[in-house]
Amino acid sequence: MDEDTEVMSDGEAVPESVSRSNSSCSSLLCLPEELFFKCTESVGLQDLVSLDLVNKDLHGLLQQDAECWKNCVQQRCETACSEQILERAACIAGGWKRLCIEAEMARKENKRWVPATESMIKAAIERVSRPNGNKAQTETREDTSIVLLIDGSSSISDEDFVMIRSFCDQLLHGLDRDAQVCLIQFNQNVVTEIPMARLDLESNSKKVLGLAQAMGSTDIPAALEFAASVLKENCQTQ
């Protein structure tokens, strides 16, 4: 979506300049639905929102066309989330259109990186969460080993660091009690705050929420390489 796109109070993304001329779009309504949906496959988000606001007929058609909104989400978020997580996030959000709006609102709030939306975060947590205790588990679950990487460099604001700690704590509370967890904070150096071990929720949660920000510069590749080595070593010892 272009920079001149705003978000209404009800959550709908709306461009500042939207043509509401029914006559200019009447030809689209004459197309068979299959052809109409084919035409919207490569339409950008701003144009989709513009079409959605022209009249009730076009709005109704676009409500049925989940694929066009899905394409927009994938174009913006495929580097941040896997396809499986995006699929689940769309269900949580109430559809691809709603997830698309979430993604644009999140992008406007933070332009420094591709941010995950609330629905994407919930979907990601579900992937590593413990089974529902009220339901019988009929399938064998693989052991879960997770390395949490926290950027403690000076490029992270105090507010963002609090949010990062809160997210990590939320994730810990959703994990299977047999999961193994490692917490790493990095700046230009890599520090293991919690060595890889079976989850101790009370102790691990206290450590995460009380973590002091290291500050300094940042070396992301080194942190990722170290995290990979921790996971590899843990896998070999199991």
VOBA-1610 file (N, C-alpha, C; in pm, whole numbers, padded with zeros to 5 digits, always signed):
BEGIN
Met+00084-00119+00000Met+00000+00000+00000Met+00087+00124+00000Asp+00052+00226-00074Asp+00130+00348-00082Asp+00120+00426+00047Glu+00208+00527+00062Glu+00213+00604+00185Glu+00089+00688+00209Asp+00009+00716+00103Asp-00108+00801+00121Asp-00230+00720+00159Thr-00210+00596+00203Thr-00321+00513+00245Thr-00343+00529+00394Glu-00466+00555+00435Glu-00499+00570+00576Glu-00583+00452+00621Val-00609+00444+00753Val-00690+00338+00809Val-00807+00400+00885Met-00928+00359+00849Met-01047+00411+00914Met-01057+00354+01054Ser-01145+00413+01137Ser-01161+00371+01275Ser-01213+00229+01287Asp-01284+00179+01185Asp-01335+00043+01190Asp-01234-00058+01140Gly-01113-00011+01108Gly-01008-00103+01068Gly-00988-00116+00920Glu-01077-00060+00837Glu-01065-00071+00692Glu-00961+00027+00640Ala-00868-00023+00557Ala-00767+00064+00497Ala-00828+00141+00381Val-00807+00272+00378Val-00871+00356+00278Val-00771+00456+00220Pro-00752+00460+00088Pro-00664+00560+00029Pro-00727+00698+00040Glu-00644+00802+00044Glu-00696+00938+00056Glu-00773+00978-00068Ser-00725+00934-00184Ser-00794+00970-00308Ser-00852+00844-00370Val-00982+00827-00357Val-01050+00708-00408Val-01160+00751-00504Ser-01155+00699-00624Ser-01259+00731-00721Ser-01382+00648-00690Arg-01495+00716-00671Arg-01619+00648-00639Arg-01715+00646-00758Ser-01663+00664-00875Ser-01747+00669-00993Ser-01792+00530-01033Asn-01924+00504-01023Asn-01977+00373-01062Asn-01960+00348-01211Ser-01972+00454-01290Ser-01965+00437-01435Ser-01828+00387-01479Ser-01722+00432-01412Ser-01587+00392-01452Ser-01559+00246-01425Cys-01638+00183-01336Cys-01615+00043-01301Cys-01730-00049-01344Ser-01825+00006-01417Ser-01941-00074-01456Ser-01903-00192-01544Ser-01797-00175-01625Ser-01755-00284-01713Ser-01706-00404-01633Leu-01648-00380-01517Leu-01601-00490-01434Leu-01716-00577-01386Leu-01828-00512-01357Leu-01944-00585-01307Leu-02011-00669-01415Cys-01978-00640-01540Cys-02034-00718-01651Cys-01956-00847-01676Leu-01840-00857-01617Leu-01757-00977-01637Leu-01812-01095-01557Pro-01797-01216-01611Pro-01829-01335-01530Pro-01740-01335-01405Glu-01791-01391-01295Glu-01715-01388-01170Glu-01577-01450-01184Glu-01568-01562-01258Glu-01439-01629-01273Glu-01337-01538-01339Leu-01381-01462-01440Leu-01291-01371-01510Leu-01256-01251-01423Phe-01354-01203-01347Phe-01330-01092-01256Phe-01222-01129-01154Phe-01235-01248-01096Phe-01137-01293-00997Phe-00999-01311-01060Lys-00997-01353-01187Lys-00870-01369-01257Lys-00802-01233-01274Cys-00884-01132-01301Cys-00830-00997-01323Cys-00771-00937-01195Thr-00823-00979-01081Thr-00776-00920-00954Thr-00654-00991-00896Glu-00609-01097-00960Glu-00497-01175-00905Glu-00371-01092-00886Ser-00344-01002-00980Ser-00220-00925-00973Ser-00243-00778-00937Val-00362-00746-00888Val-00393-00607-00852Val-00328-00574-00718Gly-00268-00456-00708Gly-00203-00413-00585Gly-00304-00379-00477Leu-00255-00368-00354Leu-00342-00345-00240Leu-00419-00214-00249Gln-00354-00106-00289Gln-00422+00023-00298Gln-00538+00016-00397Asp-00514-00048-00512Asp-00620-00060-00613Asp-00733-00150-00564Leu-00699-00256-00490Leu-00802-00343-00436Leu-00892-00267-00339Val-00830-00187-00253Val-00908-00109-00157Val-00995-00007-00229Ser-00941+00053-00335Ser-01019+00150-00414Ser-01141+00083-00475Leu-01122-00034-00535Leu-01234-00108-00594Leu-01336-00147-00487Asp-01285-00185-00371Asp-01372-00230-00263Asp-01466-00120-00216Leu-01427+00006-00238Leu-01506+00119-00189Leu-01596+00182-00295Val-01591+00130-00418Val-01669+00192-00526Val-01818+00177-00503Asn-01863+00055-00484Asn-02005+00031-00458Asn-02024-00106-00393Lys-02147-00135-00356Lys-02175-00260-00284Lys-02151-00383-00370Asp-02175-00371-00500Asp-02156-00487-00588Asp-02009-00530-00594Leu-01920-00432-00616Leu-01778-00465-00620Leu-01728-00509-00482His-01779-00445-00379His-01743-00485-00243His-01781-00631-00218Gly-01900-00668-00264Gly-01946-00806-00247Gly-01859-00906-00321Leu-01820-00871-00443Leu-01735-00960-00522Leu-01598-00978-00455Leu-01541-00868-00409Leu-01409-00877-00347Leu-01413-00949-00213Gln-01528-00947-00147Gln-01542-01023-00024Gln-01530-01172-00051Gln-01574-01214-00171Gln-01567-01355-00209Gln-01427-01395-00256Asp-01349-01296-00300Asp-01221-01324-00366Asp-01107-01320-00264Ala-01092-01429-00190Ala-00988-01435-00088Ala-00849-01437-00150Glu-00838-01487-00272Glu-00707-01506-00334Glu-00633-01374-00355Cys-00707-01270-00393Cys-00641-01142-00420Cys-00582-01082-00292Trp-00655-01093-00181Trp-00605-01043-00053Trp-00490-01130-00004Lys-00501-01260-00028Lys-00394-01353+00010Lys-00264-01317-00060Asn-00274-01286-00190Asn-00154-01249-00266Asn-00087-01125-00207Cys-00169-01028-00167Cys-00115-00905-00109Cys-00042-00933+00023Val-00101-01020+00105Val-00037-01055+00232Val+00096-01126+00206Gln+00095-01221+00114Gln+00216-01298+00086Gln+00328-01209+00032Gln+00292-01112-00050Gln+00393-01021-00106Gln+00462-00941+00004Arg+00387-00908+00110Arg+00441-00825+00216Arg+00505-00903+00330Cys+00457-01024+00353Cys+00495-01094+00476Cys+00563-01229+00457Glu+00585-01272+00332Glu+00639-01406+00312Glu+00779-01421+00369Thr+00853-01310+00382Thr+00987-01319+00440Thr+00982-01325+00592Ala+00868-01287+00651Ala+00856-01284+00797Ala+00788-01408+00853Cys+00701-01471+00774Cys+00625-01587+00822Cys+00619-01694+00715Ser+00612-01818+00759Ser+00597-01929+00665Ser+00455-01932+00612Glu+00435-02006+00504Glu+00302-02016+00444Glu+00202-02078+00542Gln+00247-02177+00619Gln+00158-02242+00716Gln+00112-02144+00822Ile+00202-02060+00868Ile+00165-01962+00970Ile+00071-01857+00913Leu+00096-01815+00789Leu+00008-01716+00726Leu-00132-01773+00707Glu-00142-01900+00667Glu-00273-01964+00649Glu-00350-01964+00781Arg-00283-02001+00888Arg-00348-02006+01019Arg-00381-01864+01067Ala-00291-01770+01042Ala-00313-01631+01084Ala-00437-01573+01016Ala-00458-01610+00890Ala-00577-01562+00818Ala-00704-01614+00884Cys-00701-01738+00930Cys-00818-01794+01000Cys-00842-01720+01131Ile-00735-01692+01203Ile-00747-01621+01331Ile-00799-01479+01310Ala-00750-01414+01205Ala-00789-01274+01179Ala-00932-01262+01128Gly-00986-01371+01071Gly-01120-01365+01014Gly-01120-01352+00864Gly-01010-01394+00801Gly-01002-01389+00655Gly-00877-01318+00608Trp-00845-01339+00480Trp-00724-01279+00423Trp-00734-01127+00415Lys-00853-01076+00392Lys-00869-00930+00385Lys-00837-00866+00520Arg-00890-00925+00626Arg-00864-00872+00759Arg-00716-00881+00795Leu-00653-00993+00755Leu-00510-01008+00782Leu-00429-00907+00703Cys-00474-00878+00581Cys-00408-00778+00497Cys-00413-00641+00564Ile-00527-00607+00620Ile-00542-00479+00690Ile-00454-00476+00814Glu-00452-00587+00888Glu-00364-00597+01006Glu-00219-00571+00968Ala-00177-00633+00858Ala-00038-00621+00814Ala-00003-00477+00777Glu-00098-00409+00712Glu-00072-00270+00673Glu-00068-00178+00795Met-00157-00202+00890Met-00156-00122+01013Met-00026-00142+01091Ala+00020-00268+01097Ala+00146-00298+01166Ala+00264-00233+01095Arg+00260-00233+00961Arg+00369-00172+00884Arg+00376-00022+00910Lys+00260+00043+00920Lys+00257+00187+00943Lys+00310+00223+01082Glu+00290+00132+01178Glu+00336+00158+01314Glu+00487+00138+01326Asn+00543+00053+01242Asn+00686+00026+01250Asn+00741-00002+01112Lys+00815+00092+01056Lys+00866+00080+00920Lys+01011+00030+00914Arg+01068-00005+01031Arg+01208-00045+01033Arg+01227-00190+00986Trp+01125-00272+01001Trp+01133-00410+00955Trp+00993-00458+00919Val+00981-00581+00869Val+00850-00637+00837Val+00791-00691+00966Pro+00692-00622+01024Pro+00640-00664+01153Pro+00535-00774+01141Ala+00535-00862+01238Ala+00430-00964+01245Ala+00306-00902+01310Thr+00188-00939+01262Thr+00065-00889+01321Thr+00028-00975+01441Glu-00073-00930+01515Glu-00118-01007+01632Glu-00163-01146+01591Ser-00234-01157+01479Ser-00280-01288+01433Ser-00163-01378+01393Met-00060-01320+01331Met+00058-01398+01294Met+00131-01448+01417Ile+00141-01364+01518Ile+00208-01404+01642Ile+00131-01518+01708Lys-00002-01506+01713Lys-00083-01613+01771Lys-00066-01743+01694Ala-00060-01733+01562Ala-00043-01853+01479Ala+00094-01916+01504Ala+00197-01833+01519Ala+00331-01885+01544Ala+00339-01954+01680Ile+00275-01894+01779Ile+00275-01954+01913Ile+00201-02087+01913Glu+00092-02095+01838Glu+00018-02220+01827Glu+00106-02333+01776Arg+00199-02299+01686Arg+00285-02401+01625Arg+00375-02469+01727Val+00407-02397+01835Val+00499-02454+01934Val+00431-02473+02070Ser+00298-02458+02074Ser+00227-02467+02201Ser+00202-02611+02242Arg+00180-02628+02371Arg+00148-02761+02423Arg+00011-02802+02374Pro-00017-02933+02370Pro-00148-02981+02326Pro-00258-02936+02422Asn-00379-02931+02371Asn-00494-02900+02454Asn-00515-03012+02554Gly-00507-02979+02681Gly-00516-03082+02784Gly-00651-03150+02791Asn-00753-03091+02732Asn-00886-03149+02737Asn-00912-03248+02625Lys-00815-03263+02535Lys-00835-03352+02421Lys-00730-03461+02421Ala-00770-03581+02384Ala-00676-03692+02373Ala-00584-03669+02255Gln-00456-03696+02275Gln-00360-03678+02168Gln-00340-03811+02096Thr-00377-03817+01971Thr-00371-03941+01895Thr-00248-03948+01807Glu-00169-03840+01802Glu-00051-03840+01719Glu+00073-03816+01805Thr+00184-03867+01760Thr+00309-03850+01832Thr+00366-03713+01803Arg+00394-03637+01907Arg+00450-03503+01891Arg+00601-03510+01901Glu+00669-03443+01810Glu+00814-03437+01816Glu+00857-03347+01932Asp+00973-03377+01990Asp+01027-03292+02095Asp+01051-03152+02040Thr+01020-03053+02124Thr+01037-02914+02083Thr+01160-02855+02149Ser+01248-02801+02069Ser+01366-02729+02119Ser+01365-02590+02056Ile+01369-02488+02141Ile+01355-02351+02092Ile+01468-02264+02145Val+01526-02186+02055Val+01623-02084+02095Val+01557-01948+02076Leu+01545-01874+02183Leu+01489-01738+02177Leu+01605-01640+02164Leu+01604-01564+02056Leu+01708-01464+02032Leu+01651-01325+02061Ile+01712-01254+02153Ile+01668-01120+02187Ile+01776-01019+02150Asp+01740-00925+02065Asp+01832-00818+02026Asp+01834-00713+02137Gly+01946-00707+02208Gly+01957-00611+02318Gly+02041-00490+02284Ser+02064-00467+02155Ser+02148-00355+02112Ser+02077-00221+02132Ser+02152-00114+02115Ser+02098+00021+02133Ser+01997+00059+02026Ser+01991-00018+01918Ser+01894+00011+01812Ser+01752-00024+01853Ile+01737-00098+01961Ile+01606-00136+02013Ile+01565-00039+02122Ser+01450+00024+02106Ser+01403+00121+02205Ser+01361+00049+02333Asp+01350+00126+02442Asp+01305+00069+02569Asp+01168+00004+02554Glu+01079+00072+02483Glu+00943+00021+02463Glu+00945-00110+02384Asp+01025-00114+02278Asp+01033-00236+02198Asp+01094-00351+02277Phe+01192-00321+02362Phe+01256-00426+02440Phe+01157-00486+02540Val+01074-00403+02598Val+00969-00452+02688Val+00872-00543+02612Met+00836-00502+02490Met+00745-00583+02408Met+00809-00717+02372Ile+00939-00716+02341Ile+01010-00840+02307Ile+01009-00935+02426Arg+01038-00883+02544Arg+01037-00968+02665Arg+00898-01024+02691Ser+00797-00940+02672Ser+00659-00983+02694Ser+00620-01094+02597Phe+00661-01079+02470Phe+00630-01183+02371Phe+00699-01314+02408Cys+00826-01307+02447Cys+00899-01429+02485Cys+00832-01497+02605Asp+00787-01417+02701Asp+00719-01475+02817Asp+00588-01540+02777Gln+00515-01475+02687Gln+00390-01532+02638Gln+00415-01664+02568Leu+00522-01670+02491Leu+00556-01794+02421Leu+00591-01904+02520Leu+00668-01870+02624Leu+00706-01970+02724Leu+00583-02031+02790His+00483-01948+02819His+00363-01997+02886His+00278-02086+02795Gly+00303-02082+02666Gly+00228-02167+02574Gly+00298-02296+02537Leu+00423-02311+02582Leu+00501-02428+02543Leu+00461-02554+02619Asp+00484-02667+02554Asp+00470-02796+02620Asp+00573-02802+02732Arg+00536-02860+02844Arg+00626-02863+02960Arg+00750-02948+02935Asp+00749-03032+02832Asp+00866-03112+02798Asp+00958-03041+02699Ala+00920-02922+02657Ala+01001-02848+02561Ala+01134-02807+02623Gln+01234-02793+02538Gln+01364-02743+02582Gln+01381-02600+02529Val+01433-02514+02615Val+01440-02372+02582Val+01580-02317+02610Cys+01623-02230+02521Cys+01749-02157+02540Cys+01721-02010+02510Leu+01770-01921+02594Leu+01752-01777+02574Leu+01887-01711+02550Ile+01896-01639+02440Ile+02020-01571+02404Ile+01991-01423+02382Gln+02072-01338+02445Gln+02066-01194+02417Gln+02194-01157+02342Phe+02176-01073+02241Phe+02294-01036+02164Phe+02298-00886+02135Asn+02419-00835+02126Asn+02448-00704+02068Asn+02564-00729+01973Gln+02680-00673+01998Gln+02796-00712+01918Gln+02854-00844+01968Asn+02807-00885+02086Asn+02846-01013+02145Asn+02722-01100+02164Val+02744-01227+02190Val+02634-01321+02213Val+02644-01374+02355Val+02536-01359+02432Val+02535-01404+02572Val+02421-01503+02593Thr+02454-01620+02645Thr+02351-01720+02677Thr+02292-01687+02813Glu+02169-01639+02813Glu+02101-01601+02937Glu+02040-01723+03006Ile+01986-01815+02926Ile+01932-01942+02977Ile+01988-02054+02890Pro+02073-02141+02944Pro+02126-02252+02864Pro+02014-02347+02822Met+02035-02418+02713Met+01935-02512+02664Met+01905-02617+02770Ala+01781-02622+02812Ala+01738-02717+02915Ala+01586-02729+02911Arg+01536-02829+02979Arg+01391-02847+02986Arg+01326-02725+03051Leu+01211-02689+03001Leu+01141-02568+03046Leu+01115-02571+03196Asp+01159-02468+03264Asp+01126-02440+03403Asp+01049-02309+03400Leu+00918-02318+03388Leu+00837-02201+03357Leu+00857-02087+03455Glu+00849-02116+03584Glu+00860-02009+03684Glu+00996-01939+03676Ser+01102-02019+03672Ser+01237-01962+03668Ser+01265-01891+03535Asn+01226-01956+03424Asn+01252-01898+03292Asn+01173-01770+03272Ser+01048-01768+03316Ser+00964-01649+03301Ser+01022-01533+03381Lys+01067-01560+03502Lys+01127-01456+03586Lys+01253-01400+03521Lys+01332-01488+03461Lys+01455-01445+03395Lys+01424-01356+03275Val+01327-01397+03195Val+01291-01321+03074Val+01238-01183+03108Leu+01143-01177+03200Leu+01080-01049+03234Leu+01175-00954+03306Gly+01278-01010+03372Gly+01373-00926+03443Gly+01501-00898+03367Leu+01504-00941+03240Leu+01626-00927+03160Leu+01660-00780+03136Ala+01785-00744+03165Ala+01833-00608+03141Ala+01889-00597+03001Gln+01859-00487+02933Gln+01906-00468+02796Gln+02056-00442+02794Ala+02128-00514+02707Ala+02274-00505+02703Ala+02323-00375+02641Met+02247-00320+02544Met+02286-00202+02467Met+02408-00234+02380Gly+02467-00132+02316Gly+02581-00154+02228Gly+02539-00170+02083Ser+02633-00210+01999Ser+02606-00232+01856Ser+02543-00370+01837Thr+02529-00414+01713Thr+02462-00542+01690Thr+02530-00623+01582Asp+02532-00754+01602Asp+02589-00847+01504Asp+02490-00962+01487Ile+02392-00942+01400Ile+02286-01041+01381Ile+02338-01172+01324Pro+02423-01171+01220Pro+02474-01298+01165Pro+02542-01385+01271Ala+02620-01324+01358Ala+02689-01400+01462Ala+02589-01465+01557Ala+02483-01391+01591Ala+02381-01444+01680Ala+02308-01562+01616Leu+02275-01549+01488Leu+02206-01657+01417Leu+02294-01781+01406Glu+02420-01761+01378Glu+02513-01874+01368Glu+02526-01945+01503Phe+02532-01868+01610Phe+02543-01927+01743Phe+02417-02005+01778Ala+02300-01948+01747Ala+02174-02016+01773Ala+02166-02148+01697Ala+02210-02146+01572Ala+02209-02268+01491Ala+02300-02374+01551Ser+02414-02332+01603Ser+02507-02428+01664Ser+02450-02488+01792Val+02375-02407+01868Val+02310-02458+01990Val+02207-02564+01954Leu+02125-02536+01854Leu+02023-02631+01812Leu+02086-02759+01757Lys+02192-02744+01679Lys+02259-02860+01621Lys+02319-02948+01731Glu+02385-02886+01826Glu+02445-02961+01937Glu+02338-03031+02019Asn+02227-02962+02043Asn+02119-03021+02121Asn+02057-03140+02049Cys+02044-03128+01917Cys+01988-03236+01836Cys+02078-03359+01841Gln+02208-03339+01840Gln+02303-03450+01839Gln+02307-03523+01973Thr+02274-03454+02080Thr+02280-03516+02213Thr+02151-03587+02250Gln+02046-03569+02171Gln+01918-03633+02203Gln+01912-03774+02147
//
